[in-house]
Structures are given as C-alpha cells and as structure tokens.
Amino acid sequence: MITSNPFSALTALISPEVMQGYIILMAIFVFLGTVLDMMHKKSAKYFFEYAKKAKQNAKRSVGSGEKVGIAVATVANEVLTSGEFCNVKRRLSHLLTMYGCVIFIVTSAMMIFGANTASGTLPMLWHLGALMLCLGGYWFWFFIRVDVAAEGTKWYHLVKADIFIVSLFTTATFALIWSYLQSKGGAVGDMSGTTLFFVLFIISNTTLFASVFWSKFAHMFFKPAAAFQKRVAKADGSNLNLPADFDLTDPAVQAKFPDIPEYMGKNPAYMGPGIRRESPNHY
C-alpha cells in the first residue's frame, strides 16, 4: 500500500486527462477564491495603506539588503518553523499539518501528471504526507482548539471557519482508507467500500479547494506578508504604528501623564507585557 500509487490503478476507469483537468480546476478554485477573499476583505489595500503609514512614521530607512535579510528571517522563522507559536504542542501540530499538506498536495499532482508511476518514492511520500496531515489535524481538532481546550465547546460543534481544517484532515483520512482498500483488491466502480471512500475523498477534496473564499485557506498567503511587514516595522522604528513604550519612572513621562504617580507612585515597578504573565497553556 505505502509504495503503490493509487491514482495509477484509477486510470482503468478515469483517464489521466480527466484527473489532470481536475487538478487544474482545483488550482483555479484556489486562485479565484484567494482573489475574491482579497477583494472582499480588502487585504491588499490594507497592506499598502499600512506600509505607507509605517513609512511615514519610520525613524530610519531600511535598505534593500536589510530587507532581503528580513525576508530570509521571516521564511526561516514564521514560515518554515512556525516560530510565532509559543505553545509547543500547537506549534508541532501546525508543523505536522502544514508539511503534511504540502507533501500530500504536491505528490498528488506529481503522481496524477505522471500516472504511470505505479510505485516508488512518490507514493511513499504521498502516504506519509496524508498520515502527517491526519496526526496534526486530529491533534489540533480534539485537543488544542481554543474553544474546545479552554472554553469547553464540544468537538463536533462546527462553524464556517472550520471548513478548512475539517475538509483538510477528512480529505487525508478518506484518501488513506481508499488507498488501503484498493491495495486489498477493491476497485473503484464496483459496489464496494473502495468506491464509497473514493467518492468521499473527492467530495472532501473539492470542498477544501472550492471553499477558499469562505474558509481560512487564503490566510496561508497573507501570513508571511504580515510577518515580513511586522519585522520591517520593527527595523525602521515605526513600531507597527503604535505609541512608543514609555519608561514610567521618567519624570517627563510622569509630567505628561500625571495619573501615573498618583495611582502607581513615583517609582512604579515594570510589570512587563501582560500577555506573558501566564504561560500559553491553551491556544
């Protein structure tokens, strides 16, 4: 099973051209869904206006070489290692899901556009990607979701925002079951469990790519851009267009904000960022 290409056996019923056309259609769905999402949320407009305002508030100019270094750091930390997650379990779950998804989708396309690859490394990677996706997805769904772990919401409570993660791990689950049943001699087209799970796989996969406008799929493209902009704002001193951090013991600051010495004394203790006072045990 692990080293067998399930799409290769499928060519007896569905031509490679039809499968390739389906892959192209899914890619079009992702592109159109992302563009519509950008138009609806005005994400591109927000980024341009935010960058323009940050440039006006910048205290120094960030050169092209420094921006390249920032881009590399962003890819290494926020993209490749998900360094923005403080919760180790959430980070591991995200990495398993992310890399599993990338491996699964890329190898699916490669095997379908080379359906004569009946066995070898690609099918092995395809099954590994699906397993990683299931492990990370189910781990997140049952144990890490903030509304389940911290708020007591039932795991089966679904909202529109859950379309992405649910269709993602169900696609991988149905794909693995279909591949297993096919390896045991089942064929798509006969009245067997193989046909059922292949149909469920296609439905779940189509939902994943066709629902980009309504799901969180598009955020994968915005997140790196936001992380890059955040690093640039830190480097140029614009401070994300937020007020500067004040030293509460500074007489000038106390003169500007007289309620500080009135309520906290003339030498108030530094309490640090409130978000760091409690370890991130939930989301």
Contacts in CASP RR format, 6 or more apart in sequence:
PFRMAT RR
TARGET T0000
AUTHOR 0000-0000-0000
METHOD contacts of the structure
MODEL  1
MITSNPFSALTALISPEVMQGYIILMAIFVFLGTVLDMMHKKSAKYFFEY
AKKAKQNAKRSVGSGEKVGIAVATVANEVLTSGEFCNVKRRLSHLLTMYG
CVIFIVTSAMMIFGANTASGTLPMLWHLGALMLCLGGYWFWFFIRVDVAA
EGTKWYHLVKADIFIVSLFTTATFALIWSYLQSKGGAVGDMSGTTLFFVL
FIISNTTLFASVFWSKFAHMFFKPAAAFQKRVAKADGSNLNLPADFDLTD
PAVQAKFPDIPEYMGKNPAYMGPGIRRESPNHY
1 127 0 8 1.000
1 179 0 8 1.000
1 180 0 8 1.000
1 183 0 8 1.000
2 123 0 8 1.000
2 124 0 8 1.000
2 127 0 8 1.000
3 119 0 8 1.000
3 120 0 8 1.000
3 123 0 8 1.000
3 124 0 8 1.000
4 118 0 8 1.000
4 119 0 8 1.000
4 123 0 8 1.000
4 179 0 8 1.000
4 182 0 8 1.000
4 183 0 8 1.000
5 111 0 8 1.000
5 115 0 8 1.000
5 117 0 8 1.000
5 118 0 8 1.000
5 119 0 8 1.000
5 120 0 8 1.000
5 122 0 8 1.000
5 123 0 8 1.000
5 126 0 8 1.000
6 123 0 8 1.000
6 175 0 8 1.000
6 178 0 8 1.000
6 179 0 8 1.000
6 182 0 8 1.000
6 183 0 8 1.000
7 19 0 8 1.000
7 108 0 8 1.000
7 111 0 8 1.000
7 112 0 8 1.000
7 115 0 8 1.000
8 111 0 8 1.000
8 115 0 8 1.000
8 116 0 8 1.000
8 117 0 8 1.000
8 118 0 8 1.000
9 182 0 8 1.000
9 187 0 8 1.000
10 19 0 8 1.000
10 115 0 8 1.000
10 188 0 8 1.000
10 198 0 8 1.000
11 19 0 8 1.000
11 115 0 8 1.000
12 187 0 8 1.000
13 187 0 8 1.000
13 188 0 8 1.000
13 189 0 8 1.000
14 188 0 8 1.000
16 112 0 8 1.000
16 113 0 8 1.000
16 114 0 8 1.000
16 115 0 8 1.000
19 112 0 8 1.000
19 115 0 8 1.000
20 112 0 8 1.000
20 113 0 8 1.000
23 108 0 8 1.000
23 109 0 8 1.000
23 112 0 8 1.000
23 113 0 8 1.000
26 205 0 8 1.000
26 206 0 8 1.000
26 209 0 8 1.000
26 210 0 8 1.000
27 209 0 8 1.000
29 209 0 8 1.000
29 210 0 8 1.000
29 212 0 8 1.000
30 209 0 8 1.000
30 212 0 8 1.000
30 217 0 8 1.000
32 212 0 8 1.000
32 213 0 8 1.000
33 212 0 8 1.000
33 213 0 8 1.000
33 217 0 8 1.000
33 218 0 8 1.000
34 212 0 8 1.000
34 217 0 8 1.000
34 218 0 8 1.000
34 221 0 8 1.000
36 212 0 8 1.000
36 213 0 8 1.000
37 43 0 8 1.000
37 212 0 8 1.000
37 213 0 8 1.000
37 218 0 8 1.000
38 44 0 8 1.000
38 218 0 8 1.000
40 213 0 8 1.000
43 222 0 8 1.000
47 225 0 8 1.000
47 226 0 8 1.000
47 229 0 8 1.000
50 229 0 8 1.000
50 241 0 8 1.000
51 229 0 8 1.000
53 241 0 8 1.000
54 229 0 8 1.000
54 232 0 8 1.000
54 233 0 8 1.000
54 236 0 8 1.000
54 238 0 8 1.000
54 240 0 8 1.000
54 241 0 8 1.000
55 236 0 8 1.000
55 238 0 8 1.000
57 237 0 8 1.000
57 238 0 8 1.000
57 239 0 8 1.000
57 241 0 8 1.000
58 236 0 8 1.000
58 237 0 8 1.000
58 238 0 8 1.000
59 236 0 8 1.000
59 237 0 8 1.000
59 238 0 8 1.000
60 235 0 8 1.000
60 236 0 8 1.000
60 237 0 8 1.000
61 236 0 8 1.000
62 70 0 8 1.000
62 232 0 8 1.000
62 235 0 8 1.000
62 236 0 8 1.000
66 235 0 8 1.000
67 232 0 8 1.000
70 228 0 8 1.000
70 231 0 8 1.000
70 232 0 8 1.000
70 235 0 8 1.000
71 228 0 8 1.000
73 231 0 8 1.000
74 224 0 8 1.000
74 227 0 8 1.000
74 228 0 8 1.000
74 231 0 8 1.000
75 224 0 8 1.000
77 83 0 8 1.000
77 84 0 8 1.000
77 227 0 8 1.000
78 84 0 8 1.000
78 223 0 8 1.000
78 224 0 8 1.000
78 227 0 8 1.000
79 224 0 8 1.000
79 227 0 8 1.000
81 95 0 8 1.000
82 91 0 8 1.000
82 94 0 8 1.000
82 95 0 8 1.000
82 98 0 8 1.000
83 91 0 8 1.000
84 227 0 8 1.000
85 91 0 8 1.000
85 94 0 8 1.000
86 280 0 8 1.000
87 144 0 8 1.000
87 280 0 8 1.000
87 281 0 8 1.000
87 282 0 8 1.000
87 283 0 8 1.000
89 139 0 8 1.000
89 143 0 8 1.000
89 144 0 8 1.000
90 140 0 8 1.000
90 144 0 8 1.000
90 280 0 8 1.000
90 283 0 8 1.000
92 136 0 8 1.000
93 136 0 8 1.000
93 137 0 8 1.000
93 139 0 8 1.000
93 140 0 8 1.000
93 144 0 8 1.000
94 136 0 8 1.000
94 140 0 8 1.000
96 132 0 8 1.000
96 133 0 8 1.000
96 135 0 8 1.000
96 136 0 8 1.000
96 137 0 8 1.000
96 139 0 8 1.000
97 132 0 8 1.000
97 133 0 8 1.000
97 136 0 8 1.000
97 137 0 8 1.000
97 140 0 8 1.000
97 165 0 8 1.000
97 168 0 8 1.000
97 169 0 8 1.000
99 129 0 8 1.000
99 132 0 8 1.000
100 128 0 8 1.000
100 129 0 8 1.000
100 130 0 8 1.000
100 132 0 8 1.000
100 133 0 8 1.000
101 129 0 8 1.000
101 133 0 8 1.000
101 168 0 8 1.000
103 125 0 8 1.000
103 126 0 8 1.000
103 128 0 8 1.000
103 129 0 8 1.000
103 132 0 8 1.000
104 126 0 8 1.000
104 129 0 8 1.000
104 130 0 8 1.000
104 132 0 8 1.000
104 133 0 8 1.000
104 172 0 8 1.000
104 175 0 8 1.000
107 122 0 8 1.000
107 123 0 8 1.000
107 125 0 8 1.000
107 126 0 8 1.000
107 129 0 8 1.000
108 126 0 8 1.000
110 117 0 8 1.000
110 122 0 8 1.000
111 117 0 8 1.000
111 122 0 8 1.000
111 123 0 8 1.000
111 126 0 8 1.000
117 123 0 8 1.000
127 176 0 8 1.000
127 179 0 8 1.000
129 172 0 8 1.000
130 172 0 8 1.000
130 173 0 8 1.000
130 175 0 8 1.000
130 176 0 8 1.000
131 172 0 8 1.000
131 176 0 8 1.000
133 168 0 8 1.000
133 169 0 8 1.000
133 172 0 8 1.000
134 169 0 8 1.000
134 172 0 8 1.000
134 173 0 8 1.000
134 176 0 8 1.000
136 169 0 8 1.000
137 165 0 8 1.000
137 168 0 8 1.000
137 169 0 8 1.000
138 169 0 8 1.000
140 165 0 8 1.000
141 148 0 8 1.000
141 155 0 8 1.000
141 165 0 8 1.000
141 166 0 8 1.000
141 169 0 8 1.000
142 148 0 8 1.000
142 155 0 8 1.000
143 149 0 8 1.000
144 283 0 8 1.000
145 153 0 8 1.000
145 155 0 8 1.000
145 283 0 8 1.000
146 282 0 8 1.000
146 283 0 8 1.000
147 153 0 8 1.000
147 157 0 8 1.000
148 154 0 8 1.000
148 155 0 8 1.000
149 282 0 8 1.000
149 283 0 8 1.000
150 282 0 8 1.000
150 283 0 8 1.000
158 166 0 8 1.000
160 214 0 8 1.000
160 215 0 8 1.000
161 215 0 8 1.000
161 216 0 8 1.000
163 207 0 8 1.000
163 211 0 8 1.000
163 214 0 8 1.000
163 215 0 8 1.000
163 216 0 8 1.000
164 208 0 8 1.000
164 211 0 8 1.000
164 215 0 8 1.000
164 216 0 8 1.000
164 217 0 8 1.000
165 216 0 8 1.000
167 204 0 8 1.000
167 205 0 8 1.000
167 207 0 8 1.000
167 208 0 8 1.000
167 211 0 8 1.000
167 215 0 8 1.000
168 208 0 8 1.000
170 200 0 8 1.000
170 204 0 8 1.000
171 201 0 8 1.000
171 204 0 8 1.000
171 205 0 8 1.000
171 208 0 8 1.000
174 197 0 8 1.000
174 198 0 8 1.000
174 200 0 8 1.000
174 201 0 8 1.000
174 204 0 8 1.000
175 201 0 8 1.000
175 205 0 8 1.000
177 197 0 8 1.000
178 194 0 8 1.000
178 197 0 8 1.000
178 198 0 8 1.000
178 200 0 8 1.000
178 201 0 8 1.000
181 192 0 8 1.000
181 193 0 8 1.000
181 194 0 8 1.000
181 197 0 8 1.000
182 188 0 8 1.000
182 194 0 8 1.000
185 194 0 8 1.000
186 192 0 8 1.000
186 193 0 8 1.000
186 194 0 8 1.000
187 194 0 8 1.000
188 194 0 8 1.000
188 195 0 8 1.000
188 198 0 8 1.000
189 195 0 8 1.000
208 215 0 8 1.000
208 217 0 8 1.000
209 217 0 8 1.000
211 217 0 8 1.000
212 218 0 8 1.000
230 240 0 8 1.000
233 239 0 8 1.000
233 240 0 8 1.000
233 241 0 8 1.000
234 240 0 8 1.000
246 253 0 8 1.000
246 257 0 8 1.000
247 253 0 8 1.000
248 254 0 8 1.000
248 260 0 8 1.000
248 264 0 8 1.000
248 268 0 8 1.000
248 270 0 8 1.000
249 266 0 8 1.000
249 267 0 8 1.000
249 268 0 8 1.000
253 260 0 8 1.000
254 260 0 8 1.000
254 261 0 8 1.000
254 266 0 8 1.000
260 268 0 8 1.000
261 268 0 8 1.000
END
